[in-house]
Amino acid sequence: MRHGNAGRKFDRNTSHRRAMFKNLAANLILHERIETTDAKAKELRRVAERLITRAKRLGAVAYTAQAELSDKDKARRLHAQRVVGSLIPRFGAKVDKAGVSTKVDLVEKVFVDLAKRFSERPGGYTRIIKVGPRRGDGAPISLIEWVDATGPVVAVEGSDDAEKPAAKAGKAKSKKATAVASTGGAKAE
């Protein structure tokens, strides 16, 4: 019996599992949308939403300029940044369409961008959209993204309305559903 043992193990030891979720969370923060298996997406939701909640607890201190903060607020923010920094890598590299790589401070993005973006939202910062089975092994694949992320619209072939939300295409049972365009997202497995 598995009473009180929350969370999936993924047939990995603890350090491997933590490293996997560190990298998945970093990719979600960096790209704001990633494609992975259903089970990993559901577990990643727990990790990612805790990061945002940790940053949001500071209130406006999280995204206020450093020069405008009091010493007490600077200390609170530093502590929260160190806690979040222990759960994700500090930096990530994003490659744009032109092939130019830019270095992004992920912890700063959580505090300045995401905490400010979700400041009025009480919870539920991520959305999981089921894409379908993976071609190689048939594993169920999902797209996980931030709730307010704007991305490509997915349409089902044969329908007149091309502006259907991506969730509708994910639930389509026919093989004619178009795949989610991965223009803004990263693929993680």
Buried (B, 14 or more C-beta within 10 A) or exposed (E): EEEEEEEEEBEEEEEEBEEBBBBBBBBBBBBBBBBBBBEBBBBBBEBBBEBBBBBBEBEEBBBBEEEEBEEEBEEBBEEBBEEBBEBBBBEBEEEEEEEEEEEBEBBBBBBBBBBBBBEEEEEEBBBBBBBBEEEEEEBEBBBBBBEEBEBEEBBBEEEEEEEBEBEBBBEBEEEEBEEBEBEEBBEBE
